[in-house]
Amino acid sequence: MRRLPVLALFGLLTLCSFLACKGDEPLLDSKSPTLAVTEIDGLKLSHPANFKVTKVASTPLVKWPICADVGRDGRLYIAESSGSNAPVQQQLQEKTHRIVVLDDRDRDGRYDHRQVFAEKMMFPEGILCIDRGVLVCAPPQIWKLQDLDGDGTAEVREVWFDAKTLTGCANDLHGPYRGPDGLIYWCKGAFAEQTHKLVDGRQLVTKASHIFRRPLMGGELESVMTGGMDNPVEVAFDQTGNIFFTSTFVQHPAGGFRDGLMHAVYGGVYGKDHNVIDGHPKTGDLMPIMTHLGPAAPAGVTRVESDLLETSDADTLLVAQFNLQKISMHRLEMSGGGFKTVDSDFLRGDRLEFHPTDILNDADGSLLAIDTGGWYRLCCPTSHLDQSVAEGGIYRIERADRTIDRNNDWIGKDIPWETIDSAETIPLLTDSRKLVRQAAQDRLVALGNDSVMAIRKTIDGPSISLQHRVSMLWVLSRIASADAQQIIREQIGRDEPRVRQVALQIMSTLRSKDPVLKGFTDEGIVSPHELR
C-alpha cells in the first residue's frame, strides 16, 4: 500500500520552541535493546544495535524525495521535489515536480537505476501504487497516472478526485492510502470549505479536517473522521482494520504538546476545539488523543508488516517526525475501547537538515526511510536555516543478524496469477512476501463467487491461523456479495476476539440502504465498494 505526504511539515513552529522541545529525551525505553550509531556522509544515525542502516539512494538517482511506495514490480515509486518554494498558485501553474522510479538491478540492496515516470506535477504529497501506475496527491487533486504501453512513463493522466481548494500552505489534501477493505483513504486538511456528495446521498459542506474514503473505481465518498486539527497527514491500519493517523495541531499548543498520533473511530470528532467542527454531530466531548508527539510535524506512519521487530501479536507503528529528525516507534496496546502506545525512538539523526517524511515496508521485509533533505521552507519556520546542501536520501533499515537473499522472488513473478484458481490462491494470503499477499487478495477478489465458495470450504478449518482467517474476511469484504456477507456474519460468533471484531467492522462498513448503490441483498445490505 502507500504512500505519504510531506505536509505535516506544514505545521507552523518557531525555531526557539523547536530547539527548546528537542532536548535530550531518551532514544529508547528501558525494555529496548542497546544502541548503535551509524555514520553516513557525516550524518550520525542512532538506532537499536540489532539493526543496521544503509543509504540506498541519493543524488544523482534521487534528490529531495518526499514520499514513496513499492510497486507490484518491486520497484520504488517516488514523489520527488524540484526544490521549489514558490507560492502554491505559482507552483500549480508551473508544475515543476515529478514522479520517478528506482530499481535495484544488480540485487545488492541499493538502487542503481532511475526512470522518470511523470513530469510536470504540482507539489506531490502522497503516492500509492495501483495497477500499471500510481495515484498521486497533488493539491487540489489526486491524479491517476498509468503506463499502459509498458514503456516506463505514464501516458494516461486523469483526475481521480478533485478537492477544489488550494490554500497557502497546500495542506488541503494528503494521501491516498489503501485500507485492508480495499477502499482508498485520504485526508482533508486546512480549513477551506469543501462540498462533497456522500454515499448515502447527502451533501457534506465542511471546513473541518477529515479522513475520506471511496472505491478505487471512484464514486461518492464517505467521511470516516472529522477534526478540528489543522493537518491530518498519513493513515495506517492494523491487522484488524483499526485506523491510525498523524496530524499537526491536534490540540492548542501548550506545555510542549501540539501534534499527535491518533486512533480514528468511525464517525468520531477529534482534534482541538475549533469552530470548523460546529454543526458536525458528536456524542459528547472530542475524542481523546492517543499519543502526544509535541512539535514534531509528523508525516509518514506505517505498521510494520514483517517479523522485523520480533514482537508478539502486538502491532507496531512507526512515525516519521520532520521537525525532530527522527522516526519514532509506537507499540499498540488495547486500553478500554481504544489504544495506548508504548513509545520509543527507532532512528534519530544528529543534523538539523535530516528531515524524515516517510517510512514504509519494502518487499523483502526491510524498512525504507525517506529523508526529504533541506529544500522545504514554505510555511515551515524551522527550515529557514541554510540547508540548501541537504539533498536528502533513502535509507534501508534491516536486522543486523539476518541476511536478506536479494535473488529471492520477492514479488511472486513466477506465480501464474492469470490462471491460478481460488483454492491455490488462498494459501498465499499468509505468504511471507508482502507483495505476494497483496496479489493473492486481488486475484481472489477478481475470481468473485468462485473465491467465496473456496473460502467457505476453508475458513473454518482447524489448521487455519488467526491471520489467515482475518485475511479471508477482508477478501470477502471486497467481494461483498450476499454469499460473502453471509460467511462474514457467521464469523461474528467465533471465539477469537480479533475475528469477531473484523467481521463486525466489515458488516458495519457494508450496511447501507441507499438505493443509488448496487448490490442489494435480501436483507437490504449493500456495498459502498459498489461490488468490485
Disulfide bonds with the S-S distance in Angstrom:
Cys169-Cys379 1.99
